[in-house]
Amino acid sequence: MFFNIFKKKPKKDAWPEQAKYKPRDFVRFRHRGDLRFGFIHEARVEDGNVIYTLQMGGECPTFVYNYKEENIVGKVN
């Protein structure tokens, strides 16, 4: 009963090496015709392209899924 606490957690997938942006980078991107700001949440590689999930907002976040790296405008300092 008490040994359930000590089980190892499964490892998350490693971050793709060819990804230009790292987790929690603050970036600019176009979404529905407007320039928006958000954070990089996760990344994966599909067909040689890096695909990101972006997080907009803070307290009640909205996620933008399947966003290609080439469509991101740039990183905000």
C-alpha positions in Angstrom: 0.0 0.0 0.0 2.7 2.5 0.9 5.0 1.4 -1.9 2.8 3.1 -4.5 4.4 6.4 -3.5 7.9 5.3 -4.6 7.1 4.3 -8.2 9.2 5.9 -10.9 7.5 8.5 -13.0 7.7 7.9 -16.8 10.2 10.1 -18.6 8.8 12.7 -20.9 9.9 12.8 -24.6 13.2 14.7 -25.2 13.0 18.1 -26.8 13.8 17.9 -30.5 17.4 18.9 -31.3 16.5 20.8 -34.5 14.0 23.0 -32.7 14.9 26.7 -32.9 12.9 27.7 -29.8 13.1 26.2 -26.3 10.3 25.7 -23.7 8.9 28.8 -22.1 10.4 31.1 -24.8 8.2 34.2 -25.4 7.5 34.5 -29.1 5.4 36.5 -31.6 3.2 34.7 -34.1 0.2 35.4 -36.4 -3.1 33.9 -35.3 -6.4 34.6 -37.1 -4.9 37.7 -38.9 -3.5 39.4 -35.8 0.0 39.5 -34.3 -0.2 37.6 -31.0 2.3 36.8 -28.2 2.7 33.6 -26.4 4.9 30.9 -24.8 6.3 27.8 -26.4 4.6 24.9 -24.5 5.8 21.8 -26.3 7.4 20.7 -29.6 7.6 17.6 -31.8 8.8 16.6 -35.3 6.5 15.6 -38.1 7.6 14.9 -41.6 10.9 16.9 -41.0 9.1 20.0 -39.7 9.1 21.1 -36.1 5.5 21.5 -34.8 4.8 23.6 -31.7 2.0 24.0 -29.2 1.8 27.6 -28.2 0.2 29.0 -25.0 -1.6 32.4 -25.1 -2.6 34.2 -22.0 -1.7 33.5 -18.4 -4.4 32.9 -15.8 -6.8 31.3 -18.2 -4.5 30.1 -21.0 -5.5 29.2 -24.6 -3.5 26.8 -26.6 -2.7 26.9 -30.3 -1.9 23.4 -31.6 0.1 22.2 -34.6 1.8 25.5 -35.4 4.8 25.2 -37.7 8.2 26.8 -36.8 8.4 28.7 -40.1 5.2 30.6 -39.3 6.5 32.0 -36.0 7.6 35.7 -36.5 10.3 35.7 -33.8 11.4 35.6 -30.2 10.7 38.6 -27.9 13.6 39.6 -25.7 
